[in-house]
Amino acid sequence: MILPPGTGDEPLSICQLIPELEGGIIVTTPQGVALLDSRKYVNFLKNLNIPILGIIENMSGLKCPYCGKNIDLFKSGGGEKAALEFDLPFLGKILIDINMVNSTDEGKPYISQYKNSETAQVFSKIVELILAKMK
């Protein structure tokens, strides 16, 4: 289960509607405000006795298309820090990739179009980690 941040009843309703929920994944961005919401969801899932499969840090930088250097637009490392704080697995960092924006705007799956990209490799590794935890 992956949910956006917020304080509504939707997350509770979803958790109650899925009888055999195998676990939750916390997806955060690295900046402090997002991490506050992520910490709330960690406590929320723990209170509902839903296993937490791990934390993913999204928008964890941008690779400059001209020089190839990583740019920390929204800081970096907050998701990993939260994972350590809560003793949860850190599943990975996903960079902002302009090709992802373009492929989703075109309605085409990013992974199939850019399967050899660094971002696709990170997604594949994250999926492998999640599947391993669900066995």
Buried (B, 14 or more C-beta within 10 A) or exposed (E): BEBEBEEEEEBEEEBEEEEEBEBBBBBBBBBEEBBEBBBBBBEBBEEEEBEBBBBBBBBBBBBEEEEEEEEEBBBBBBBBBBBEEBEBBBBBBBBBBEBBEEBEEEEEEBBEBBEEBEBBEBBEEBEEBBEEBEE
